[in-house]
Amino acid sequence: MKEKHVDVVIVGAGPAGSISARDFAFAGNCVLVVEKKQEIGAPKRCGEMVACESLTEAQIKPNRAWVDSEIYGTTLYAPNGKKSINVKWNKATSYILERKIFEKHLAIEAINAGAKYMVKTRAIEVIKDEGIVSGIRAEYMDEEIIIRSKLVIAADGVDSKIAKSAGLNTTNKLEDYVSGFQYEMAGLKNLDFSCVHLYFGNDIAPKGYIWIFPKGKGIANVGIGINTNNINSNGKRTKEYLDAFIKEHKTIFEYASPIEVNAGGIPLSGGVNKFVYGGLIAIGDAAQHVSPIHGGGIAIALKSGILAAEVGTRALKEGDLSEERLHEYKRKWDDMFKKKINMALKVRMFFEKLNDNELNMLADILTPEEIMKLADGDYGFLPKTMLTKAPHFLPLVKKFLI
């Protein structure tokens, strides 16, 4: 059996894994990334939107090779079809990516920094010595290999198997799990391609929403995310909701056809309780670090990967990879994001309790600026607004937001 020795082994070559590999390698560590897929970036499992500032913060320079379009606004549609918000900015605030190329770009940057990659390599489980993770057992081209490391980074996505094998509980609760289904479609018409379009309503997307993320030239990601509890209760599949929506919006989709299909689960718990173990840090989707409101994960994945490299590099230099030492990662993560994520969770639970009539009323009551605040998890203004404009909402506001 072959055996490799490295400072850091990273399981998963998504945005979190590759940005972490880049920074670990820049710091002078010996880094190996293992990826179970034979091609980095494919298939994609997201709407491909990321805030411009997130790339800037991660020191990633936008490239036309993987930026399909720039987004200058957001349009939200209430269940009754009314445009509840139509905000346009003077400059682009987000990009729609070609994620397959973007992820390869991140991997290339990491490799140029000194990291090594192994694709079509399946991580099976962690190796432990005296209760500390000291590497992984993997399978490469039907051959089992041992990769010894001082630190393991679990970046292997939702329900991370490698984190579970270390003893971390990454299981998603059903109420915090959203089923996502998406087409990439060509031939869309009569659409403002400078904005993203979000549609709400329990009839079209129970406890979720439908999105249209334009990629330019009549192409867009058209997807849906809904709570899996609703799927089980009425038997209607996620795809059926999306197909019905497309059929009903002929002005946009009459001449459109899918050129790609993607599906997958989206964790909206706001994060697992424990994502650090002696010799191991779980990052990105593996730690369920995804926005509990809209399910976006690229920006958070980049931040988690960068933070893991910062903390991990210091721990490696000190020669201390104990859980107590690596707990610095969790403390820093909580300081940066816990309050905001907890607020976002409350907003999500509040909206999930509203019926379509209440959603329509809320669209009439709130200003575009207030709706955008809610989308970001900021609800401090809501009790006063409800008290003056819609007192009957106060019980729900008090139950979920106060």
BELLIN-V375189 format. One record per helix or strand of 2 or more residues. SS is the DSSP state (~ for helix, > for strand). FROM is the first residue (numbers start at 0). LEN is the number of residues. Records with the same first field share a line. If there is no record, write none. Layout:
# BELLIN-V375189
SS=FROM-LEN / FROM-LEN
This chain:
# BELLIN-V375189
>=1-10 / 30-5 / 48-3 / 66-5 / 72-5 / 82-6 / 93-4 / 115-4 / 120-9 / 131-9 / 142-12 / 176-10 / 194-5 / 208-8 / 218-9 / 256-11 / 275-2 / 279-3
~=14-12 / 51-6 / 98-15 / 160-6 / 173-3 / 227-7 / 237-11 / 249-4 / 283-4 / 297-21 / 322-30 / 355-10 / 367-8 / 381-8 / 390-11
